[in-house]
Amino acid sequence: MVFDVILQIAIFVILALTFLFSQNIPQKLLSKLRLFRRRSQLQAKRHFVVAAQLLSEATSAADARRAETEADRAIALDPTDAASHILKALALEKQGFRTSALASIDTALSPLAAKTLTDAERSDALLKRAALADGIGG
């Protein structure tokens, strides 16, 4: 009796899985999950571009503060993107917050975020970090 119930449950599970895979339902779910992740990355890049534009046109600390806010939004959407952390550091430096800028550069050079940097970008970030650290210590 127990063996018959277990056999029926196993057959039902096999039939359900066969139906799901024949209708490509798992693939559809995975593609929707990828689309959701891609959408947040696109929004992060949009905030990054806005922050970069604001920082390039910044003539005062208030303009740099708006750039920092946009960089924070990009970081909130994609915290593993080192470019957003570097942009935030540049905005903080323009406002005169060298210690906070140094902390942001350190975050960009952390193992989790540094994977997104090329060798040239990593060397530029290290040079910027050295200049910030020299400005604080000297």
Secondary structure, 3 states (H helix, E strand, C coil): CHHHHHHHHHHHHHHHHHHHHHCCHHHHHHHHHHHHHHHHHHHHHHHHHHHHHHHHCCCCHHHHHHHHHHHHHHHHHCCCCHHHHHHHHHHHHHHCCHHHHHHHHHHHCCHHHHCCCCHHHHHHHHHHHHHHHHHHHC
